[in-house]
Amino acid sequence: MARGSERAGHGAGGAAAGVAECEQLDPIDAAVAPSRRVLVTGASGFIAGHLLPRLASRGHRVRAMWRGRESLERTRTPGIDWIEGDVTRPETLAAATFEIDVIVHLAGSRASTPQASLEHVNVMGTRNLLAAGLDGGVQRIVYVSTLGASPSAGTYFRSRFEAENQVISSGMEHVILRLAVVYGPADHFVTPILEILRRLPVFPMLGDGAFRLQPVAVEDIVDALTQTVERPDVEGGLYELAGPERISFANIVRTIGEVAGLRRPVLRLPDRIASPVTRVARGAGLGTPFTREQLDVLRWGSVLHSSDNPLRSVFRVKPLPFRDALEDYLAGSGNPGDGPVRGASA
């Protein structure tokens, strides 16, 4: 159960009970559910890039909301209707939510900027989207939150918790998914680590890297998200989803290096030099998946605090081991956007 929250698992009992007899079975390849009109926010992001083709391939009518700042090439994806919109600008949301059945709300921010605070994007943005959805007759919202969301945590986690409250109190059908670190092709976790391993003779790590994570493959999250669109029995649930293993950050870096054939010694650095290291790395054009702020997020929202993983017990998905999934992705054989959904109800 997430730190600081008594809400985790709310609503999950009915769905879990409904699949209890199936838990010993292999996940099923379900038939395509009746078509629904789905709006995906944050559509230019990593998870959406894998979710959009999955929803379209299952016959859903998909509208992808983006802020229009990326390449127009994305808007030519077959079966997906792209629309410009911004959760912080309420006037852009009526058109996006018009004639939509389900919203999958992926848009959000991990850090405040001079233009927009976490409160403005994560909390007020979610409130704006809910208001537009209710006005437009949207039936359900799927809110993608983060493992560790809590009123007693740091600013980022508080903003996610407050956004969850907005969803729960809205009166709209809802499902909330709190996700551990998600990885896969074109991600923002493994990919920057790989880039550093390729470009530097050592991997600079702030602290000892002993804190544990429970990384989850994007393919598994896409399976669960698709089910939240299609299954009526998961409504009202708050589910915390993670991978099958608790792995230290240092071992994650080591595993990525081994799988990619880029074994590098680790250079451990004290936290107090986080800012200078970050400036040097950015000046060299490197990503920095090891800044103090990023590690603080990982350290707080790192692992499940319950032996139950709803990814398996509710969504009937057997989470992929980190090394196995990584080998597939780096070999180019993993394509999370394709294929049937494991465990979804017809």
Residue pairs with C-beta under 8 A, 6 or more apart in sequence:
1 8
1 9
1 240
1 304
1 305
1 306
2 8
2 147
2 148
2 149
2 150
2 178
2 240
2 301
2 305
3 148
3 150
3 152
3 153
3 300
3 305
4 150
4 151
4 152
4 153
5 149
5 150
5 151
5 161
7 164
7 238
8 178
8 238
8 240
8 306
9 237
9 238
9 239
9 240
9 306
9 308
9 310
10 236
10 237
10 238
11 234
11 235
11 236
11 237
11 238
12 237
12 238
12 239
12 310
12 314
14 233
15 231
15 233
15 234
15 237
15 314
16 310
16 313
16 314
18 233
19 313
19 314
19 316
19 343
22 28
22 316
22 343
23 312
23 313
23 316
25 316
26 318
27 316
27 317
27 318
27 342
27 343
28 316
28 342
28 343
29 340
29 341
29 342
30 340
30 341
30 342
30 343
30 344
30 345
30 346
31 346
32 58
32 59
32 346
33 58
33 229
33 230
33 231
33 344
33 345
33 346
35 59
35 60
35 61
36 60
36 61
36 101
36 102
36 229
36 230
37 60
37 61
37 63
37 99
37 100
37 101
37 102
38 55
38 60
38 61
38 62
38 63
38 100
38 101
38 102
38 103
38 104
38 229
39 63
39 65
39 96
39 97
39 100
39 102
39 103
39 104
39 138
40 48
40 51
40 52
40 55
40 62
40 63
40 64
40 65
40 103
40 104
40 106
41 65
41 85
41 87
41 96
41 103
41 104
41 105
41 106
41 107
41 129
42 48
42 65
42 66
42 105
42 106
42 107
42 108
43 52
43 64
43 65
43 66
43 82
43 106
44 66
44 67
44 69
44 70
44 74
45 106
45 107
46 182
46 184
46 186
46 187
46 188
46 218
47 106
47 144
47 182
47 218
47 221
47 222
47 225
48 64
48 106
49 186
49 337
50 184
50 185
50 218
50 219
50 222
50 336
50 337
51 104
51 106
51 222
51 225
51 226
51 337
52 62
52 64
52 77
52 80
52 337
53 77
53 79
53 80
53 337
53 338
54 222
54 226
54 336
54 337
54 338
54 339
54 341
55 62
55 226
55 229
56 62
56 77
56 78
56 79
56 80
57 79
57 337
57 338
58 226
58 230
58 340
58 341
60 229
61 81
62 79
62 80
62 81
63 80
63 81
63 82
63 83
63 96
63 100
64 77
64 80
64 81
64 82
64 83
65 83
65 84
65 85
65 96
65 107
66 74
66 82
66 83
66 84
66 85
67 84
67 85
67 86
68 84
74 82
75 82
83 95
83 96
84 92
85 92
85 93
85 95
85 96
86 92
87 93
87 107
87 121
87 125
87 126
87 128
87 129
88 116
88 120
88 121
88 124
88 125
88 128
89 128
90 128
90 131
90 132
93 128
93 129
93 131
93 132
94 132
94 135
94 136
96 132
97 103
97 129
97 132
97 133
97 135
97 136
97 138
98 136
99 136
100 133
100 136
100 138
101 138
101 139
101 140
102 138
102 139
102 140
102 141
102 142
102 229
103 129
103 133
103 138
103 140
103 141
103 142
104 142
104 144
104 225
104 228
104 229
105 126
105 129
105 141
105 142
105 143
105 144
106 144
107 121
107 125
107 129
108 121
108 122
108 125
108 144
108 160
108 163
109 116
109 118
109 121
109 122
110 156
110 297
111 118
111 156
111 293
112 118
112 155
118 155
118 156
118 159
119 159
119 162
121 159
122 159
122 160
122 162
122 163
123 159
123 162
123 163
123 166
125 163
126 143
126 163
126 166
126 167
127 166
129 141
130 141
130 166
130 167
130 170
130 172
133 141
133 172
134 170
134 171
134 172
138 172
139 172
139 173
140 172
140 173
140 174
140 175
140 229
140 235
141 167
141 170
141 172
141 173
141 174
141 175
142 174
142 175
142 176
142 177
142 225
142 228
142 229
143 163
143 164
143 167
143 174
143 175
143 176
143 177
144 177
144 179
144 225
145 160
145 161
145 163
145 164
145 176
145 177
145 178
145 179
146 156
146 157
146 160
146 178
146 179
146 301
147 178
147 179
147 180
147 214
147 240
147 241
147 242
147 301
147 302
147 303
147 304
148 157
148 178
148 297
148 300
148 301
148 302
149 157
149 160
149 161
149 164
149 178
149 301
150 157
150 158
150 161
151 158
151 161
151 162
152 158
153 161
153 300
153 301
154 296
154 297
154 300
156 297
157 297
157 300
157 301
164 176
164 238
167 174
167 176
168 174
168 176
173 235
173 236
174 235
174 236
175 228
175 234
175 235
175 236
175 237
175 238
175 239
176 237
176 238
176 239
177 221
177 224
177 225
177 228
177 239
177 241
178 238
178 239
178 240
178 241
179 216
179 221
179 241
179 242
180 213
180 214
180 215
180 216
180 240
180 241
180 242
180 243
180 301
180 302
180 303
180 304
181 189
181 213
181 214
181 215
181 216
181 298
181 302
182 189
182 215
182 216
182 217
182 218
182 221
183 189
183 190
183 215
183 216
183 217
183 218
183 322
183 325
183 326
183 329
184 190
184 217
184 218
184 219
184 325
184 329
184 334
184 336
185 218
185 329
185 334
185 335
185 336
187 218
188 289
189 215
189 289
190 256
190 326
190 329
191 287
192 286
192 287
192 288
192 289
193 203
193 252
193 253
193 256
193 289
194 256
194 260
194 262
195 286
195 287
196 203
196 204
196 281
196 286
196 287
196 289
197 203
197 253
197 256
197 257
197 260
197 262
197 264
198 262
199 284
199 286
200 264
200 286
201 264
201 265
202 264
202 265
202 266
202 267
203 253
203 257
203 264
203 265
203 266
203 267
204 267
204 269
204 277
204 281
204 290
205 249
205 250
205 253
205 266
205 267
205 268
205 269
205 290
206 269
206 270
206 271
206 273
206 274
206 277
206 290
206 291
206 292
206 295
207 268
207 269
207 270
207 271
207 295
208 250
208 268
209 248
209 249
209 250
209 253
209 266
209 268
210 248
210 249
210 250
211 248
211 249
211 295
211 298
211 299
211 302
212 246
212 247
212 248
212 249
212 302
212 303
213 246
213 247
213 248
213 249
213 252
213 298
213 302
213 303
214 242
214 243
214 244
214 245
214 246
214 247
214 302
214 303
214 304
215 242
215 243
215 247
215 252
215 322
216 241
216 242
216 243
216 311
216 319
217 243
217 319
217 320
217 322
217 325
217 336
218 336
219 320
219 325
219 334
219 336
220 241
220 243
220 311
220 317
220 319
220 320
221 241
222 336
222 337
223 315
223 317
223 341
223 342
223 343
223 344
224 239
224 241
224 311
224 315
224 317
226 341
226 344
227 234
227 315
227 341
227 343
227 344
227 345
228 234
230 341
230 344
230 345
231 344
231 345
232 345
233 345
234 314
234 315
237 310
237 314
239 310
239 311
239 314
239 315
240 304
240 306
240 309
240 310
241 309
241 310
241 311
241 315
242 303
242 304
242 309
242 311
242 319
243 319
243 320
243 321
243 322
244 309
244 318
244 319
244 320
244 321
245 321
245 322
246 303
247 255
247 322
249 295
249 298
250 266
252 322
253 266
254 263
254 266
255 322
255 323
255 326
256 262
256 326
257 263
257 264
259 323
259 326
259 327
259 330
260 330
269 277
271 292
274 291
274 292
275 292
277 288
277 290
277 291
278 288
278 291
281 287
281 288
282 288
288 294
309 319
311 317
311 319
312 318
312 319
315 342
315 343
316 342
316 343
317 342
317 343
318 342
325 334
328 334
